[in-house]
């Protein structure tokens, strides 16, 4: 796992971090948060900012390290070892989006989403997105 410093939250599933002295955009693997213009988009971004602000984060990589846009693909861990990707799904701020070959935690994410949906958390509170 690589330790990084958060520079800023781009949206609910993308961060700008400092890694080894360079700024890198990180896309959270396995999830999709609403965009800013969509319902819950701003809320998702603000929630991620509140969770990550001033924190040292750790990145874990899967099979593919970068996407076609050059962004790092990672599972992001908070200092208390909670995985941000899974937490956002569990709290209803993001949906599962599985893109092989990066599927290490896909089953965990699906289970978290089923629970969030059943409990009508976050974006599941109004209707199915």
Backbone as XML, in Angstrom:
<?xml version="1.0"?>
<chain id="A" units="angstrom">
  <residue number="1" name="UNK">
    <atom name="N" x="0.843" y="-1.197" z="0.000"/>
    <atom name="CA" x="0.000" y="0.000" z="0.000"/>
    <atom name="C" x="0.879" y="1.248" z="0.000"/>
  </residue>
  <residue number="2" name="UNK">
    <atom name="N" x="0.440" y="2.244" z="-0.724"/>
    <atom name="CA" x="1.184" y="3.502" z="-0.847"/>
    <atom name="C" x="0.517" y="4.578" z="-0.001"/>
  </residue>
  <residue number="3" name="UNK">
    <atom name="N" x="1.297" y="5.286" z="0.807"/>
    <atom name="CA" x="0.771" y="6.394" z="1.603"/>
    <atom name="C" x="0.726" y="7.646" z="0.735"/>
  </residue>
  <residue number="4" name="UNK">
    <atom name="N" x="-0.389" y="8.368" z="0.804"/>
    <atom name="CA" x="-0.550" y="9.588" z="0.015"/>
    <atom name="C" x="-1.151" y="10.692" z="0.878"/>
  </residue>
  <residue number="5" name="UNK">
    <atom name="N" x="-0.977" y="11.920" z="0.397"/>
    <atom name="CA" x="-1.592" y="13.071" z="1.052"/>
    <atom name="C" x="-2.688" y="13.585" z="0.130"/>
  </residue>
  <residue number="6" name="UNK">
    <atom name="N" x="-3.865" y="13.825" z="0.698"/>
    <atom name="CA" x="-4.974" y="14.354" z="-0.093"/>
    <atom name="C" x="-4.706" y="15.813" z="-0.447"/>
  </residue>
  <residue number="7" name="UNK">
    <atom name="N" x="-4.844" y="16.135" z="-1.729"/>
    <atom name="CA" x="-4.753" y="17.526" z="-2.173"/>
    <atom name="C" x="-6.166" y="18.105" z="-2.210"/>
  </residue>
  <residue number="8" name="UNK">
    <atom name="N" x="-7.071" y="17.396" z="-2.920"/>
    <atom name="CA" x="-8.482" y="17.805" z="-2.910"/>
    <atom name="C" x="-9.355" y="16.671" z="-3.422"/>
  </residue>
  <residue number="9" name="UNK">
    <atom name="N" x="-10.635" y="16.778" z="-3.094"/>
    <atom name="CA" x="-11.624" y="15.823" z="-3.571"/>
    <atom name="C" x="-12.190" y="16.375" z="-4.873"/>
  </residue>
  <residue number="10" name="UNK">
    <atom name="N" x="-12.116" y="15.599" z="-5.929"/>
    <atom name="CA" x="-12.630" y="16.026" z="-7.232"/>
    <atom name="C" x="-14.133" y="15.793" z="-7.277"/>
  </residue>
  <residue number="11" name="UNK">
    <atom name="N" x="-14.541" y="14.577" z="-6.938"/>
    <atom name="CA" x="-15.963" y="14.247" z="-6.814"/>
    <atom name="C" x="-16.076" y="13.025" z="-5.912"/>
  </residue>
  <residue number="12" name="UNK">
    <atom name="N" x="-17.251" y="12.411" z="-5.867"/>
    <atom name="CA" x="-17.479" y="11.324" z="-4.922"/>
    <atom name="C" x="-16.670" y="10.067" z="-5.155"/>
  </residue>
  <residue number="13" name="UNK">
    <atom name="N" x="-16.033" y="9.944" z="-6.327"/>
    <atom name="CA" x="-15.217" y="8.752" z="-6.576"/>
    <atom name="C" x="-13.842" y="9.076" z="-7.164"/>
  </residue>
  <residue number="14" name="UNK">
    <atom name="N" x="-13.424" y="10.330" z="-7.074"/>
    <atom name="CA" x="-12.107" y="10.736" z="-7.590"/>
    <atom name="C" x="-11.432" y="11.720" z="-6.642"/>
  </residue>
  <residue number="15" name="UNK">
    <atom name="N" x="-10.138" y="11.501" z="-6.437"/>
    <atom name="CA" x="-9.347" y="12.353" z="-5.549"/>
    <atom name="C" x="-8.103" y="12.838" z="-6.276"/>
  </residue>
  <residue number="16" name="UNK">
    <atom name="N" x="-7.595" y="13.973" z="-5.841"/>
    <atom name="CA" x="-6.282" y="14.426" z="-6.284"/>
    <atom name="C" x="-5.373" y="14.262" z="-5.077"/>
  </residue>
  <residue number="17" name="UNK">
    <atom name="N" x="-4.302" y="13.483" z="-5.239"/>
    <atom name="CA" x="-3.406" y="13.198" z="-4.118"/>
    <atom name="C" x="-1.969" y="13.541" z="-4.486"/>
  </residue>
  <residue number="18" name="UNK">
    <atom name="N" x="-1.137" y="13.615" z="-3.463"/>
    <atom name="CA" x="0.297" y="13.765" z="-3.675"/>
    <atom name="C" x="0.940" y="12.431" z="-3.335"/>
  </residue>
  <residue number="19" name="UNK">
    <atom name="N" x="1.610" y="11.859" z="-4.312"/>
    <atom name="CA" x="2.252" y="10.557" z="-4.171"/>
    <atom name="C" x="3.691" y="10.700" z="-4.646"/>
  </residue>
  <residue number="20" name="UNK">
    <atom name="N" x="4.627" y="10.456" z="-3.760"/>
    <atom name="CA" x="6.054" y="10.545" z="-4.100"/>
    <atom name="C" x="6.396" y="11.885" z="-4.756"/>
  </residue>
  <residue number="21" name="UNK">
    <atom name="N" x="5.842" y="12.969" z="-4.200"/>
    <atom name="CA" x="6.159" y="14.304" z="-4.689"/>
    <atom name="C" x="5.431" y="14.729" z="-5.952"/>
  </residue>
  <residue number="22" name="UNK">
    <atom name="N" x="4.566" y="13.856" z="-6.479"/>
    <atom name="CA" x="3.815" y="14.190" z="-7.699"/>
    <atom name="C" x="2.327" y="14.191" z="-7.416"/>
  </residue>
  <residue number="23" name="UNK">
    <atom name="N" x="1.612" y="15.047" z="-8.119"/>
    <atom name="CA" x="0.152" y="15.055" z="-7.994"/>
    <atom name="C" x="-0.430" y="14.027" z="-8.949"/>
  </residue>
  <residue number="24" name="UNK">
    <atom name="N" x="-1.317" y="13.212" z="-8.415"/>
    <atom name="CA" x="-1.938" y="12.147" z="-9.208"/>
    <atom name="C" x="-3.442" y="12.159" z="-8.967"/>
  </residue>
  <residue number="25" name="UNK">
    <atom name="N" x="-4.204" y="11.940" z="-10.036"/>
    <atom name="CA" x="-5.642" y="11.762" z="-9.881"/>
    <atom name="C" x="-5.897" y="10.283" z="-9.603"/>
  </residue>
  <residue number="26" name="UNK">
    <atom name="N" x="-6.716" y="10.017" z="-8.601"/>
    <atom name="CA" x="-7.046" y="8.647" z="-8.215"/>
    <atom name="C" x="-8.533" y="8.419" z="-8.428"/>
  </residue>
  <residue number="27" name="UNK">
    <atom name="N" x="-8.862" y="7.339" z="-9.113"/>
    <atom name="CA" x="-10.255" y="6.918" z="-9.310"/>
    <atom name="C" x="-10.479" y="5.721" z="-8.408"/>
  </residue>
  <residue number="28" name="UNK">
    <atom name="N" x="-11.501" y="5.800" z="-7.550"/>
    <atom name="CA" x="-11.797" y="4.697" z="-6.637"/>
    <atom name="C" x="-12.322" y="3.505" z="-7.429"/>
  </residue>
  <residue number="29" name="UNK">
    <atom name="N" x="-11.706" y="2.346" z="-7.220"/>
    <atom name="CA" x="-12.080" y="1.127" z="-7.944"/>
    <atom name="C" x="-13.434" y="0.612" z="-7.457"/>
  </residue>
  <residue number="30" name="UNK">
    <atom name="N" x="-14.234" y="0.145" z="-8.417"/>
    <atom name="CA" x="-15.418" y="-0.643" z="-8.098"/>
    <atom name="C" x="-16.655" y="0.120" z="-7.691"/>
  </residue>
  <residue number="31" name="UNK">
    <atom name="N" x="-16.589" y="1.452" z="-7.717"/>
    <atom name="CA" x="-17.759" y="2.232" z="-7.318"/>
    <atom name="C" x="-17.994" y="3.368" z="-8.300"/>
  </residue>
  <residue number="32" name="UNK">
    <atom name="N" x="-19.220" y="3.890" z="-8.278"/>
    <atom name="CA" x="-19.574" y="5.031" z="-9.108"/>
    <atom name="C" x="-20.469" y="5.942" z="-8.280"/>
  </residue>
  <residue number="33" name="UNK">
    <atom name="N" x="-19.981" y="7.140" z="-7.991"/>
    <atom name="CA" x="-20.765" y="8.122" z="-7.238"/>
    <atom name="C" x="-21.448" y="9.062" z="-8.225"/>
  </residue>
  <residue number="34" name="UNK">
    <atom name="N" x="-22.586" y="9.632" z="-7.842"/>
    <atom name="CA" x="-23.259" y="10.579" z="-8.738"/>
    <atom name="C" x="-22.355" y="11.769" z="-9.048"/>
  </residue>
  <residue number="35" name="UNK">
    <atom name="N" x="-22.477" y="12.302" z="-10.254"/>
    <atom name="CA" x="-21.711" y="13.494" z="-10.635"/>
    <atom name="C" x="-22.322" y="14.710" z="-9.948"/>
  </residue>
  <residue number="36" name="UNK">
    <atom name="N" x="-21.569" y="15.803" z="-9.936"/>
    <atom name="CA" x="-21.992" y="17.013" z="-9.238"/>
    <atom name="C" x="-23.368" y="17.516" z="-9.616"/>
  </residue>
  <residue number="37" name="UNK">
    <atom name="N" x="-23.734" y="17.405" z="-10.895"/>
    <atom name="CA" x="-25.020" y="17.942" z="-11.339"/>
    <atom name="C" x="-26.180" y="16.996" z="-11.002"/>
  </residue>
  <residue number="38" name="UNK">
    <atom name="N" x="-25.892" y="15.750" z="-10.668"/>
    <atom name="CA" x="-26.942" y="14.789" z="-10.339"/>
    <atom name="C" x="-27.325" y="14.909" z="-8.870"/>
  </residue>
  <residue number="39" name="UNK">
    <atom name="N" x="-28.531" y="14.446" z="-8.547"/>
    <atom name="CA" x="-28.947" y="14.419" z="-7.148"/>
    <atom name="C" x="-27.925" y="13.593" z="-6.361"/>
  </residue>
  <residue number="40" name="UNK">
    <atom name="N" x="-27.545" y="14.054" z="-5.219"/>
    <atom name="CA" x="-26.555" y="13.418" z="-4.344"/>
    <atom name="C" x="-25.114" y="13.630" z="-4.795"/>
  </residue>
  <residue number="41" name="UNK">
    <atom name="N" x="-24.891" y="14.215" z="-5.970"/>
    <atom name="CA" x="-23.523" y="14.430" z="-6.440"/>
    <atom name="C" x="-22.716" y="15.319" z="-5.506"/>
  </residue>
  <residue number="42" name="UNK">
    <atom name="N" x="-23.276" y="16.497" z="-5.182"/>
    <atom name="CA" x="-22.575" y="17.410" z="-4.269"/>
    <atom name="C" x="-22.441" y="16.794" z="-2.889"/>
  </residue>
  <residue number="43" name="UNK">
    <atom name="N" x="-23.501" y="16.120" z="-2.453"/>
    <atom name="CA" x="-23.464" y="15.492" z="-1.126"/>
    <atom name="C" x="-22.388" y="14.418" z="-1.046"/>
  </residue>
  <residue number="44" name="UNK">
    <atom name="N" x="-22.256" y="13.638" z="-2.108"/>
    <atom name="CA" x="-21.229" y="12.584" z="-2.134"/>
    <atom name="C" x="-19.839" y="13.207" z="-2.050"/>
  </residue>
  <residue number="45" name="UNK">
    <atom name="N" x="-19.597" y="14.261" z="-2.845"/>
    <atom name="CA" x="-18.288" y="14.920" z="-2.834"/>
    <atom name="C" x="-17.997" y="15.521" z="-1.462"/>
  </residue>
  <residue number="46" name="UNK">
    <atom name="N" x="-18.985" y="16.192" z="-0.875"/>
    <atom name="CA" x="-18.789" y="16.811" z="0.439"/>
    <atom name="C" x="-18.534" y="15.760" z="1.517"/>
  </residue>
  <residue number="47" name="UNK">
    <atom name="N" x="-19.208" y="14.629" z="1.408"/>
    <atom name="CA" x="-19.025" y="13.553" z="2.387"/>
    <atom name="C" x="-17.604" y="12.989" z="2.301"/>
  </residue>
  <residue number="48" name="UNK">
    <atom name="N" x="-17.133" y="12.772" z="1.087"/>
    <atom name="CA" x="-15.764" y="12.273" z="0.898"/>
    <atom name="C" x="-14.771" y="13.287" z="1.458"/>
  </residue>
  <residue number="49" name="UNK">
    <atom name="N" x="-15.010" y="14.570" z="1.194"/>
    <atom name="CA" x="-14.117" y="15.618" z="1.707"/>
    <atom name="C" x="-14.087" y="15.596" z="3.234"/>
  </residue>
  <residue number="50" name="UNK">
    <atom name="N" x="-15.250" y="15.435" z="3.865"/>
    <atom name="CA" x="-15.313" y="15.411" z="5.330"/>
    <atom name="C" x="-14.562" y="14.206" z="5.891"/>
  </residue>
  <residue number="51" name="UNK">
    <atom name="N" x="-14.663" y="13.064" z="5.225"/>
    <atom name="CA" x="-13.981" y="11.848" z="5.685"/>
    <atom name="C" x="-12.469" y="11.935" z="5.506"/>
  </residue>
  <residue number="52" name="UNK">
    <atom name="N" x="-12.031" y="12.583" z="4.435"/>
    <atom name="CA" x="-10.612" y="12.539" z="4.047"/>
    <atom name="C" x="-9.802" y="13.775" z="4.407"/>
  </residue>
  <residue number="53" name="UNK">
    <atom name="N" x="-10.458" y="14.872" z="4.694"/>
    <atom name="CA" x="-9.755" y="16.149" z="4.899"/>
    <atom name="C" x="-8.649" y="16.030" z="5.939"/>
  </residue>
  <residue number="54" name="UNK">
    <atom name="N" x="-7.437" y="16.425" z="5.551"/>
    <atom name="CA" x="-6.309" y="16.423" z="6.479"/>
    <atom name="C" x="-5.787" y="15.047" z="6.856"/>
  </residue>
  <residue number="55" name="UNK">
    <atom name="N" x="-6.291" y="14.013" z="6.217"/>
    <atom name="CA" x="-5.905" y="12.644" z="6.572"/>
    <atom name="C" x="-4.779" y="12.138" z="5.671"/>
  </residue>
  <residue number="56" name="UNK">
    <atom name="N" x="-3.978" y="11.237" z="6.231"/>
    <atom name="CA" x="-3.021" y="10.479" z="5.415"/>
    <atom name="C" x="-3.797" y="9.256" z="4.939"/>
  </residue>
  <residue number="57" name="UNK">
    <atom name="N" x="-3.834" y="9.071" z="3.673"/>
    <atom name="CA" x="-4.577" y="7.963" z="3.080"/>
    <atom name="C" x="-3.597" y="6.922" z="2.555"/>
  </residue>
  <residue number="58" name="UNK">
    <atom name="N" x="-4.090" y="5.706" z="2.408"/>
    <atom name="CA" x="-3.279" y="4.643" z="1.811"/>
    <atom name="C" x="-3.998" y="4.124" z="0.577"/>
  </residue>
  <residue number="59" name="UNK">
    <atom name="N" x="-3.224" y="3.821" z="-0.450"/>
    <atom name="CA" x="-3.778" y="3.279" z="-1.687"/>
    <atom name="C" x="-3.375" y="1.820" z="-1.832"/>
  </residue>
  <residue number="60" name="UNK">
    <atom name="N" x="-4.332" y="1.009" z="-2.241"/>
    <atom name="CA" x="-4.060" y="-0.391" z="-2.593"/>
    <atom name="C" x="-4.457" y="-0.550" z="-4.052"/>
  </residue>
  <residue number="61" name="UNK">
    <atom name="N" x="-3.595" y="-1.192" z="-4.825"/>
    <atom name="CA" x="-3.856" y="-1.363" z="-6.249"/>
    <atom name="C" x="-4.326" y="-2.786" z="-6.538"/>
  </residue>
  <residue number="62" name="UNK">
    <atom name="N" x="-4.995" y="-2.951" z="-7.684"/>
    <atom name="CA" x="-5.483" y="-4.262" z="-8.114"/>
    <atom name="C" x="-4.691" y="-4.646" z="-9.367"/>
  </residue>
  <residue number="63" name="UNK">
    <atom name="N" x="-5.299" y="-5.385" z="-10.279"/>
    <atom name="CA" x="-4.595" y="-5.864" z="-11.474"/>
    <atom name="C" x="-4.120" y="-4.718" z="-12.371"/>
  </residue>
  <residue number="64" name="UNK">
    <atom name="N" x="-5.034" y="-3.822" z="-12.710"/>
    <atom name="CA" x="-4.676" y="-2.670" z="-13.550"/>
    <atom name="C" x="-4.462" y="-1.464" z="-12.651"/>
  </residue>
  <residue number="65" name="UNK">
    <atom name="N" x="-3.308" y="-0.837" z="-12.816"/>
    <atom name="CA" x="-2.950" y="0.287" z="-11.936"/>
    <atom name="C" x="-3.469" y="1.629" z="-12.460"/>
  </residue>
  <residue number="66" name="UNK">
    <atom name="N" x="-3.669" y="1.751" z="-13.777"/>
    <atom name="CA" x="-4.154" y="3.010" z="-14.363"/>
    <atom name="C" x="-5.267" y="2.742" z="-15.370"/>
  </residue>
  <residue number="67" name="UNK">
    <atom name="N" x="-6.156" y="3.735" z="-15.510"/>
    <atom name="CA" x="-7.191" y="3.612" z="-16.536"/>
    <atom name="C" x="-6.711" y="4.281" z="-17.824"/>
  </residue>
  <residue number="68" name="UNK">
    <atom name="N" x="-7.561" y="4.278" z="-18.830"/>
    <atom name="CA" x="-7.141" y="4.817" z="-20.136"/>
    <atom name="C" x="-6.927" y="6.324" z="-20.105"/>
  </residue>
  <residue number="69" name="UNK">
    <atom name="N" x="-7.384" y="6.991" z="-19.038"/>
    <atom name="CA" x="-7.171" y="8.440" z="-18.892"/>
    <atom name="C" x="-5.911" y="8.747" z="-18.081"/>
  </residue>
  <residue number="70" name="UNK">
    <atom name="N" x="-5.189" y="7.698" z="-17.675"/>
    <atom name="CA" x="-3.958" y="7.893" z="-16.913"/>
    <atom name="C" x="-4.163" y="8.048" z="-15.416"/>
  </residue>
  <residue number="71" name="UNK">
    <atom name="N" x="-5.418" y="7.900" z="-14.957"/>
    <atom name="CA" x="-5.680" y="8.021" z="-13.521"/>
    <atom name="C" x="-5.264" y="6.743" z="-12.807"/>
  </residue>
  <residue number="72" name="UNK">
    <atom name="N" x="-4.763" y="6.897" z="-11.584"/>
    <atom name="CA" x="-4.484" y="5.723" z="-10.758"/>
    <atom name="C" x="-5.807" y="5.105" z="-10.343"/>
  </residue>
  <residue number="73" name="UNK">
    <atom name="N" x="-5.883" y="3.794" z="-10.362"/>
    <atom name="CA" x="-7.070" y="3.061" z="-9.917"/>
    <atom name="C" x="-6.725" y="2.436" z="-8.580"/>
  </residue>
  <residue number="74" name="UNK">
    <atom name="N" x="-7.499" y="2.736" z="-7.539"/>
    <atom name="CA" x="-7.090" y="2.277" z="-6.209"/>
    <atom name="C" x="-8.263" y="2.055" z="-5.271"/>
  </residue>
  <residue number="75" name="UNK">
    <atom name="N" x="-7.979" y="1.212" z="-4.280"/>
    <atom name="CA" x="-8.820" y="1.107" z="-3.092"/>
    <atom name="C" x="-8.167" y="2.072" z="-2.115"/>
  </residue>
  <residue number="76" name="UNK">
    <atom name="N" x="-8.941" y="2.976" z="-1.552"/>
    <atom name="CA" x="-8.406" y="4.032" z="-0.691"/>
    <atom name="C" x="-8.777" y="3.730" z="0.757"/>
  </residue>
  <residue number="77" name="UNK">
    <atom name="N" x="-7.759" y="3.743" z="1.611"/>
    <atom name="CA" x="-7.981" y="3.444" z="3.027"/>
    <atom name="C" x="-7.797" y="4.687" z="3.881"/>
  </residue>
  <residue number="78" name="UNK">
    <atom name="N" x="-8.733" y="4.877" z="4.802"/>
    <atom name="CA" x="-8.653" y="5.954" z="5.789"/>
    <atom name="C" x="-7.679" y="5.529" z="6.885"/>
  </residue>
  <residue number="79" name="UNK">
    <atom name="N" x="-7.231" y="6.473" z="7.734"/>
    <atom name="CA" x="-6.274" y="6.125" z="8.796"/>
    <atom name="C" x="-6.770" y="5.034" z="9.746"/>
  </residue>
  <residue number="80" name="UNK">
    <atom name="N" x="-8.095" y="4.908" z="9.914"/>
    <atom name="CA" x="-8.626" y="3.863" z="10.809"/>
    <atom name="C" x="-8.777" y="2.521" z="10.091"/>
  </residue>
  <residue number="81" name="UNK">
    <atom name="N" x="-8.197" y="2.403" z="8.896"/>
    <atom name="CA" x="-8.183" y="1.184" z="8.075"/>
    <atom name="C" x="-9.512" y="0.867" z="7.395"/>
  </residue>
  <residue number="82" name="UNK">
    <atom name="N" x="-10.502" y="1.750" z="7.495"/>
    <atom name="CA" x="-11.731" y="1.541" z="6.731"/>
    <atom name="C" x="-11.438" y="1.835" z="5.265"/>
  </residue>
  <residue number="83" name="UNK">
    <atom name="N" x="-12.005" y="1.021" z="4.372"/>
    <atom name="CA" x="-11.834" y="1.255" z="2.942"/>
    <atom name="C" x="-12.897" y="2.248" z="2.476"/>
  </residue>
  <residue number="84" name="UNK">
    <atom name="N" x="-12.460" y="3.369" z="1.946"/>
    <atom name="CA" x="-13.370" y="4.424" z="1.508"/>
    <atom name="C" x="-14.343" y="3.916" z="0.447"/>
  </residue>
  <residue number="85" name="UNK">
    <atom name="N" x="-13.862" y="3.145" z="-0.511"/>
    <atom name="CA" x="-14.711" y="2.628" z="-1.593"/>
    <atom name="C" x="-15.926" y="1.906" z="-1.003"/>
  </residue>
  <residue number="86" name="UNK">
    <atom name="N" x="-15.670" y="0.965" z="-0.103"/>
    <atom name="CA" x="-16.735" y="0.156" z="0.496"/>
    <atom name="C" x="-17.640" y="1.006" z="1.390"/>
  </residue>
  <residue number="87" name="UNK">
    <atom name="N" x="-17.043" y="1.906" z="2.140"/>
    <atom name="CA" x="-17.790" y="2.774" z="3.048"/>
    <atom name="C" x="-18.803" y="3.623" z="2.280"/>
  </residue>
  <residue number="88" name="UNK">
    <atom name="N" x="-18.400" y="4.173" z="1.147"/>
    <atom name="CA" x="-19.297" y="5.021" z="0.357"/>
    <atom name="C" x="-20.483" y="4.234" z="-0.184"/>
  </residue>
  <residue number="89" name="UNK">
    <atom name="N" x="-20.248" y="2.983" z="-0.576"/>
    <atom name="CA" x="-21.341" y="2.126" z="-1.037"/>
    <atom name="C" x="-22.260" y="1.800" z="0.138"/>
  </residue>
  <residue number="90" name="UNK">
    <atom name="N" x="-21.672" y="1.435" z="1.279"/>
    <atom name="CA" x="-22.452" y="1.056" z="2.467"/>
    <atom name="C" x="-23.317" y="2.206" z="2.972"/>
  </residue>
  <residue number="91" name="UNK">
    <atom name="N" x="-22.830" y="3.429" z="2.803"/>
    <atom name="CA" x="-23.568" y="4.596" z="3.290"/>
    <atom name="C" x="-24.516" y="5.181" z="2.242"/>
  </residue>
  <residue number="92" name="UNK">
    <atom name="N" x="-24.528" y="4.581" z="1.051"/>
    <atom name="CA" x="-25.440" y="5.036" z="0.009"/>
    <atom name="C" x="-24.976" y="6.262" z="-0.754"/>
  </residue>
  <residue number="93" name="UNK">
    <atom name="N" x="-23.674" y="6.544" z="-0.752"/>
    <atom name="CA" x="-23.143" y="7.675" z="-1.519"/>
    <atom name="C" x="-22.623" y="7.248" z="-2.886"/>
  </residue>
  <residue number="94" name="UNK">
    <atom name="N" x="-22.572" y="5.945" z="-3.145"/>
    <atom name="CA" x="-22.078" y="5.437" z="-4.426"/>
    <atom name="C" x="-22.721" y="4.087" z="-4.709"/>
  </residue>
  <residue number="95" name="UNK">
    <atom name="N" x="-22.731" y="3.724" z="-5.989"/>
    <atom name="CA" x="-23.205" y="2.408" z="-6.420"/>
    <atom name="C" x="-22.008" y="1.567" z="-6.838"/>
  </residue>
  <residue number="96" name="UNK">
    <atom name="N" x="-22.224" y="0.272" z="-6.873"/>
    <atom name="CA" x="-21.179" y="-0.639" z="-7.337"/>
    <atom name="C" x="-21.037" y="-0.504" z="-8.851"/>
  </residue>
  <residue number="97" name="UNK">
    <atom name="N" x="-19.798" y="-0.478" z="-9.312"/>
    <atom name="CA" x="-19.500" y="-0.476" z="-10.743"/>
    <atom name="C" x="-18.272" y="-1.369" z="-10.934"/>
  </residue>
  <residue number="98" name="UNK">
    <atom name="N" x="-18.503" y="-2.597" z="-11.314"/>
    <atom name="CA" x="-17.428" y="-3.580" z="-11.440"/>
    <atom name="C" x="-16.862" y="-3.560" z="-12.853"/>
  </residue>
  <residue number="99" name="UNK">
    <atom name="N" x="-15.553" y="-3.319" z="-12.949"/>
    <atom name="CA" x="-14.881" y="-3.324" z="-14.255"/>
    <atom name="C" x="-13.683" y="-4.269" z="-14.167"/>
  </residue>
  <residue number="100" name="UNK">
    <atom name="N" x="-13.814" y="-5.489" z="-14.754"/>
    <atom name="CA" x="-12.682" y="-6.418" z="-14.743"/>
    <atom name="C" x="-11.475" y="-5.776" z="-15.409"/>
  </residue>
  <residue number="101" name="UNK">
    <atom name="N" x="-10.256" y="-6.114" z="-15.008"/>
    <atom name="CA" x="-9.906" y="-7.191" z="-14.072"/>
    <atom name="C" x="-9.832" y="-6.747" z="-12.605"/>
  </residue>
  <residue number="102" name="UNK">
    <atom name="N" x="-10.189" y="-5.484" z="-12.303"/>
    <atom name="CA" x="-10.071" y="-4.998" z="-10.923"/>
    <atom name="C" x="-11.318" y="-5.361" z="-10.116"/>
  </residue>
  <residue number="103" name="UNK">
    <atom name="N" x="-11.369" y="-6.615" z="-9.676"/>
    <atom name="CA" x="-12.583" y="-7.131" z="-9.031"/>
    <atom name="C" x="-12.314" y="-7.752" z="-7.651"/>
  </residue>
  <residue number="104" name="UNK">
    <atom name="N" x="-11.162" y="-7.454" z="-7.062"/>
    <atom name="CA" x="-10.756" y="-8.088" z="-5.801"/>
    <atom name="C" x="-11.843" y="-8.030" z="-4.723"/>
  </residue>
  <residue number="105" name="UNK">
    <atom name="N" x="-12.530" y="-6.896" z="-4.595"/>
    <atom name="CA" x="-13.514" y="-6.728" z="-3.520"/>
    <atom name="C" x="-14.945" y="-6.601" z="-4.043"/>
  </residue>
  <residue number="106" name="UNK">
    <atom name="N" x="-15.183" y="-7.036" z="-5.267"/>
    <atom name="CA" x="-16.503" y="-6.873" z="-5.888"/>
    <atom name="C" x="-17.616" y="-7.498" z="-5.051"/>
  </residue>
  <residue number="107" name="UNK">
    <atom name="N" x="-17.383" y="-8.670" z="-4.480"/>
    <atom name="CA" x="-18.421" y="-9.327" z="-3.677"/>
    <atom name="C" x="-18.743" y="-8.519" z="-2.426"/>
  </residue>
  <residue number="108" name="UNK">
    <atom name="N" x="-17.705" y="-7.977" z="-1.786"/>
    <atom name="CA" x="-17.916" y="-7.141" z="-0.596"/>
    <atom name="C" x="-18.726" y="-5.900" z="-0.949"/>
  </residue>
  <residue number="109" name="UNK">
    <atom name="N" x="-18.409" y="-5.296" z="-2.089"/>
    <atom name="CA" x="-19.123" y="-4.088" z="-2.507"/>
    <atom name="C" x="-20.593" y="-4.407" z="-2.797"/>
  </residue>
  <residue number="110" name="UNK">
    <atom name="N" x="-20.840" y="-5.546" z="-3.460"/>
    <atom name="CA" x="-22.225" y="-5.937" z="-3.763"/>
    <atom name="C" x="-23.020" y="-6.154" z="-2.477"/>
  </residue>
  <residue number="111" name="UNK">
    <atom name="N" x="-22.396" y="-6.807" z="-1.500"/>
    <atom name="CA" x="-23.068" y="-7.058" z="-0.216"/>
    <atom name="C" x="-23.384" y="-5.738" z="0.484"/>
  </residue>
  <residue number="112" name="UNK">
    <atom name="N" x="-22.440" y="-4.800" z="0.448"/>
    <atom name="CA" x="-22.647" y="-3.486" z="1.076"/>
    <atom name="C" x="-23.780" y="-2.736" z="0.377"/>
  </residue>
  <residue number="113" name="UNK">
    <atom name="N" x="-23.850" y="-2.860" z="-0.950"/>
    <atom name="CA" x="-24.903" y="-2.171" z="-1.701"/>
    <atom name="C" x="-26.270" y="-2.764" z="-1.400"/>
  </residue>
  <residue number="114" name="UNK">
    <atom name="N" x="-26.352" y="-4.088" z="-1.320"/>
    <atom name="CA" x="-27.637" y="-4.724" z="-1.006"/>
    <atom name="C" x="-28.158" y="-4.246" z="0.340"/>
  </residue>
  <residue number="115" name="UNK">
    <atom name="N" x="-27.250" y="-4.138" z="1.302"/>
    <atom name="CA" x="-27.627" y="-3.687" z="2.643"/>
    <atom name="C" x="-28.076" y="-2.220" z="2.615"/>
  </residue>
  <residue number="116" name="UNK">
    <atom name="N" x="-27.320" y="-1.369" z="1.922"/>
    <atom name="CA" x="-27.666" y="0.059" z="1.827"/>
    <atom name="C" x="-29.024" y="0.239" z="1.156"/>
  </residue>
  <residue number="117" name="UNK">
    <atom name="N" x="-29.259" y="-0.562" z="0.132"/>
    <atom name="CA" x="-30.525" y="-0.489" z="-0.603"/>
    <atom name="C" x="-31.686" y="-0.928" z="0.283"/>
  </residue>
  <residue number="118" name="UNK">
    <atom name="N" x="-31.484" y="-2.030" z="1.007"/>
    <atom name="CA" x="-32.524" y="-2.542" z="1.908"/>
    <atom name="C" x="-32.845" y="-1.533" z="3.009"/>
  </residue>
  <residue number="119" name="UNK">
    <atom name="N" x="-31.821" y="-0.813" z="3.467"/>
    <atom name="CA" x="-32.004" y="0.177" z="4.542"/>
    <atom name="C" x="-32.331" y="1.566" z="3.992"/>
  </residue>
  <residue number="120" name="UNK">
    <atom name="N" x="-32.446" y="1.672" z="2.652"/>
    <atom name="CA" x="-32.767" y="2.924" z="1.969"/>
    <atom name="C" x="-31.849" y="4.063" z="2.405"/>
  </residue>
  <residue number="121" name="UNK">
    <atom name="N" x="-30.558" y="3.786" z="2.367"/>
    <atom name="CA" x="-29.561" y="4.781" z="2.770"/>
    <atom name="C" x="-29.134" y="5.630" z="1.579"/>
  </residue>
  <residue number="122" name="UNK">
    <atom name="N" x="-28.896" y="6.916" z="1.832"/>
    <atom name="CA" x="-28.344" y="7.804" z="0.817"/>
    <atom name="C" x="-29.156" y="7.840" z="-0.456"/>
  </residue>
  <residue number="123" name="UNK">
    <atom name="N" x="-28.498" y="7.533" z="-1.578"/>
    <atom name="CA" x="-29.172" y="7.639" z="-2.866"/>
    <atom name="C" x="-30.272" y="6.601" z="-3.044"/>
  </residue>
  <residue number="124" name="UNK">
    <atom name="N" x="-30.370" y="5.634" z="-2.159"/>
    <atom name="CA" x="-31.455" y="4.652" z="-2.201"/>
    <atom name="C" x="-32.674" y="5.148" z="-1.414"/>
  </residue>
  <residue number="125" name="UNK">
    <atom name="N" x="-32.571" y="6.316" z="-0.767"/>
    <atom name="CA" x="-33.639" y="6.782" z="0.117"/>
    <atom name="C" x="-34.872" y="7.263" z="-0.639"/>
  </residue>
  <residue number="126" name="UNK">
    <atom name="N" x="-34.689" y="7.748" z="-1.866"/>
    <atom name="CA" x="-35.835" y="8.262" z="-2.603"/>
    <atom name="C" x="-36.412" y="7.203" z="-3.536"/>
  </residue>
  <residue number="127" name="UNK">
    <atom name="N" x="-35.575" y="6.711" z="-4.429"/>
    <atom name="CA" x="-35.997" y="5.656" z="-5.353"/>
    <atom name="C" x="-34.730" y="5.025" z="-5.899"/>
  </residue>
  <residue number="128" name="UNK">
    <atom name="N" x="-34.866" y="3.973" z="-6.659"/>
    <atom name="CA" x="-33.679" y="3.350" z="-7.244"/>
    <atom name="C" x="-33.084" y="4.305" z="-8.272"/>
  </residue>
  <residue number="129" name="UNK">
    <atom name="N" x="-31.774" y="4.542" z="-8.184"/>
    <atom name="CA" x="-31.143" y="5.467" z="-9.144"/>
    <atom name="C" x="-31.157" y="4.906" z="-10.557"/>
  </residue>
</chain>
